[in-house]
Amino acid sequence: MQKANEKKLWETSPFGDAAHAGSHFPENVRIADCSLRDGEQQAGIVFTRKDKVDIARALDRLGVYEIEAGTPASSEEDRQAIEDIAAAGLKSKVSALARGRRDDIDLVARCGAWAARLSMPISAIQRANKLKLTDDQYIRLALDNANYTKERGLACIFSPYDTTRSELPLLRRLLSEFNREGTVDRVRIVDTTGCATPQIIAFLVREMAQVTQIPLEIHCHDDFGLAVANTIAGVQQGAEYISVTMNGIGERSGNASLEEAALALRVLYGVDCGVDLSQIVEVSRLVEERSGIALQAHKAVVGRGAFAHESGMVVAGLLKDPFTAESYVPELVGQSREVVLGKKSGVTSVEAKLKELNIELPTEAMAAILNDIKREAVRTKRPIGEAKLREFAMKAGARAS
């Protein structure tokens, strides 16, 4: 997976290649980021016009293939933001969401977007409560909207909303009609309520690939914490696009996280999504700031504590070889490693932190400092900072002298 002349950046399970036998990864996997559309649909998030443009520029620098910039029909602010993003000269392609209506498609075209993402609910429960269409009526409307999208000069990405709860015969019919008409450029598999498993996503991709050669995209929600696993399961069976959000923001429990999916595909499967992983944290912090949604300290990849180590046994190994405690180096994603002093620390951690501060003390002083650290950590329920460590070191030095 890693070129021999590259600096060693990760160390993973030796069973990987054998265990992944039977996977059918596509030649290229592209990221279609929807932080500015589905991400903003998370309750409480409001992106201003400037926020959207700034985040779009950051995603473009990151190297994402496509930015789903919003829903023009939702507000004048969104329309203006999409227009600004489409006119910004980005390398990333710009798409926008449209309901199954011609006036929505017109709005996307007027914004200057490259593609319209046609969102039409396909599951029985969605159609009964929203569209109230029969199977035949649904297919006719889908084809009409796809044809109209192409007439307006747009690429057409069709989202059969709630795909993972759809009826397979209808889905097959829809894909067959798309094949015949030739007006759909991509189909997005949408796990609307986050109820799919990796096995279901893999099954759907295989089934759909038997009916059509239209490229497939995976869009998963995280209601069961499976969004990234589901996304990867789709890619393993040949899906070429992943619909993700930075920091995993999105409706309810959020969407598949861009940083987790891109890193896992690169490191664990050897699949490059074309993004600069070293910029991941920078973009994550921007989205965190503008969305107002604070990250968990231990959030995978981008959390501030993702590379923080306190346990004495762990640190002892880490200082000899980082791969005893980490699968990949923090620099890969723009992070840095930190040894934290607290209740679980050992003498090795104390020695390492004192060395960072250029403080030299005899070995016999370390036990006293460690005892002070543990007592203070229990009392405050907080890690020990630099100032307190210096204080303990001075005290231990005085005792030693």
N, C-alpha and C positions, 0 to 999 in steps of 0.2 A: 504493500500500500504506500509506503514512504520511500522516496528515492534514497539510494545508499549514500549520496554525497550531501544530503540535507542534515542540518543539525537535528539531533534527536529531540522531537517535540512531544512524543507520546509513547506510552507502553500499554498495550491492551492484551486481552486474553489470547493465549496461543491457540485456542480452539476456534477462533473467528472464522477462518476460511472454510474449515470443515463444517462448522455449524451453520454457515450461511449458504451451503450448497443448495441449489434449487432456486436461489434468488434470480430475478430477471431484471436487473437494473438497466434503465435506459442509458443511452450514450451520454445524454446531457440532462441534467435536472436543473430547472430554473425556478427562481423564487418570485412569486407574485405576492408582494406584501400588501396586506389590507389593514394596516394600522390606522390609516386615515379614514377608513369607512367602517368596517366591523369593529375595529379597535375603539373608535369614538362612540360606538353604540353601547359601550359599557356604561351602566348607570353612573351618572355623576361626572363623566368626562365631557369637556367642551373644548374643542380646538378652535382657536380663532383663525382667521384667514392667514395671518402671519405665521402662526404655529404650524399650519399645514404646509406652507411653502418651505419653512425652515426644516421641518422633518423630511419633506420630500427631497430637498437638496442633500440632507444627510444620508438618506437611503440610497440616493443616486451615487454618492461618493463611496458608500459601502459596496455598491456593485449589484444591487438587486436588478433583476431583469425587467420587472414590471411593478408599477405602483398603482394600486386601486385607490384613487384619490378621493372618492366620496360618492354621494348621491345627489345629483343636481336638483332633483325634485324636492329635496328635503328643505332647502332654504336658499335665499339669495346669497348669503354668506358662503355657503358651500359651492354654489355656482361660480362665484367670483374666485374662490380659492382654486377650484379645478381649472378654470381658465388661466390663472396665474401659473399653475404648475405645468399645464400643457404648453404654455408659451415660454417656459424657463430655459429651454434648450438642453434639457436633461438627456443623458444617454438612456436612462430607463424609459420604457414605454409607459404611457399613462392611459388607464382605463377608468371608467365610472359606471356605477350601478344604475340600471333601469328596470322598472317593473315591466310587466308584459303589456306595455301600452305605447302607441306610436308617439304620443306627446312626450313621454319620458325619453324615448330614443332620440327625438328631435333635440331635447335639451342636452343630451350627451354630445351630439354632433356639434351643436352651437358652442359648446365649451372647448372644442378643439381637441378632444380626447382621441386617442388612437383606436380604442375599442369600447363597445358597450357590453356590459355584463348583464345579460337578460336573466332576471330572477323570477321564476315561475314555480310555485309550489306544486309538487308532483304526487306526494303521498295522499292516500285517501282521506286522512284526517284533516290535512291542510286544504285540500280541494273542497271538501264538504263544508268547511267553515270559512273559506275565503273566496275561492273562485266560483264554486258551485258549477263546475263543468264536468261533462261526461268525458270518457277517455277520448272519443273522437273529437269532441270540441277542444279539448286540451291540445291535442296534436295539431289541429288546424290552426289554433291561435299561436302555438309555438313556431310553426313553420312560417306563418304570416309575419310574425315579429322578426324572425331571423332573416327572412327575405328583405324586409323593410330596412333592417340594420345595414345590410350590404348595399342596398340602394342609396343609403345616406353616406356611403363611403367609409363605413366603420368595419373593423374586425368584429366578429361575433363570438362571444364566449357565453355559452348557455349554462345557466345554473338551475338544474331541476331541484329546487329547494326541498329539503328533507329527503334527499335521495336514499339515505340508509333506512328509511321506513316506507319506501315506495314498493309498488308491486312489480315484480320482475317482468311479467309479460308486457306491461305498459312501457317500461323503460326500454325494453328491447325494440318495441314498435317505434318508439320515439327515435332511437338511434338509427334504425333502418331508414326512416324517413329523412333524417339528417344526411345519411349517406346518399340517398337518391337526389336530394335537392342540392347538396354541396355548398350550403350557405353558412354552416357552422364551423368555426375554426378551432374550437376547443370546448370540451364539456367538463364542467366542474362537479365532482361528487361532493355533496354537501351533507355533513353529519350535523344537522341543525340543532338537535337537542343533546348532542354528545353521547348518544346511547350505543354507538357502534363499538365493536371490539376489533383488534387487529385482524382477527380471522374474517370478520364480516367485510372489512375494507378490502382485504386481499381477495376475497371471493367476488366482490362487486367488480373490482378492476379486471379480474380474469374473465368474468361473464361479459362485461362490456367490451373487452378487447376481442372477444369472439364475434361480436356483432359489427364493430366499427374500428377503423384505423384513425379516427379523429383523436388527437392528443387529449389525454385526461389530466385533470387537476384534482388535488385532494384538499378539502377544506374541512377541518375538524374542530369541534368545540371540546372543552376540557372538563365537562361536568363530572366525569369519573377519573380525571387525572390521566386519561389515555390519549390525549390529542396528539402528542408527539409520536408515541408508539404507533398510533393509527396512521399518521402521516407517513412514517417510514414504511409501514406495512404496504401502503399503496405504492410507494416508490419501488419497493422490492419486487412488485409484480408488473412494473413497467410504466407507472404514472410518471409523466415528464415534468409536471408543475406542482409546486407546493404552495398553498395559500396560507400564509402565516402572519403573525403580528409580532412586533418588537415587544419584549417583556411579557408576551402572552396575553396582552390586554384584549378585551372583547366582551360580548354579551355574557351575562351571568358569571360563570367561572373562567371565562376567557377563551382564547383560541390557542392553537398550537403555537408555541414560542419559536420565533425565527432563530434566535441564538441557539436554542437547544437542538432544534432540528438540523440546522446547518452544521453545527459542530459534530453532532452524532453521525451524520451522513459522511462527513469528511474523515473523522478519526476512526470510527468504528466500522465503516463500510467502504472507505476509500472513494467516496463519491463527492466530487467538488461541485458546489452549487454556484461558483463564480463570485462569491463575496470575499471581501478582505476581512478575515476573522479578527485581525488585530484592531479593527475599528469598532468592533461589536460593543464594547463597554461605553465608548464615547457616544454612540447613537442611543444606546440604552438609557444613559443618564439624561440625554436630551428629552426622550419620550417620557421618562419618569417625571422630569421637571414640568413639562408642558401639560401632561395628563393629570398631574396631581396625585397619581397612584404610586405610593411608596413601595419599593421592592422589599420583599422579605430579605433579611440579612443573609440567609442561607440559600437564596435563590440560585439554582444551578447556573453556571457560566458567568452571570453578571452580578450576582449578589455580592455585597461588600465583604461578606464573610465566607465566600466560596473557597478561598484559599487560606483561611485562618486556622491555625493549629494550636491546641492547648495541651492535649494529653501528652504526658511525659514520654510514654512508650512510643507514641506516634512520632513525636519530634526527634527522639533519639535515632530512629530509622531515617526520617526525612533529611536530617543534616548529613547523613552519609550518602544517601541516594534518594532524591525527591520522588522517584517512581515507586518507592516503598509505600507512599501515602497518596500519591496523585497519579491519575491516568494520563494527564497532559500538563505541560508547563503553563503557568498562568500567562506568560507573555504571549502565548498563541492567541489569546482573546483580549489582549490589552490589560490584563490584570497583574497583580503582584502578590507575592507570598508574604504571610505574616505569622510570626510565632507570638502567641498570646500567653501572657503569664496569668495564672489563676489557680483555683483549687486543685485542678488535675495536673499541674505542671510537675516537672522533675528537675533534678540538678542540671541536666544537660541543657534544658531550656534557659535556666538562669545564667549559665555560663555563656550561652550564645547571645543573650540579650545584653549582658555586661560587655561582651566583646564589641557589640555594635556601638556601645556608648564609650568605648575606649577606657573602660574601668578594669583595672587589674587588682585582683584580691587573691589571697591564698586559697587553695582548694578547701581547707577546713572551714572557711567562712561561708561556703555555699549552703550548707545545711541550715545555718541560722537564717540566712536570707530567705531560703525556701519556706521555712516555717512562718516567717513574718508574712510572706506572700499569701500563703494558704489561709492564715488567720484573717488577714485583711479582705481577701476575696469572699470568705464566708460571711464576714461582718457586713460588707457592702453589696454583695451579690453582683459585683462588677469586676472586670479584668483590671490588672494592675498597670497603671500608666508609667511613663518614663520618670516623671517627677517623684512618684512614690518609690520606684525602684532605686533611684539615686539616694533617697532618704534611707532605705533599708541597707544599701551598700555602705553608706557612711557609718551607720550604726554598727554594722558587722565589722567594718574596718577598725573602728574604735575598740570593739571587743577583742579583735585579733591582736591589736597592738598592746 
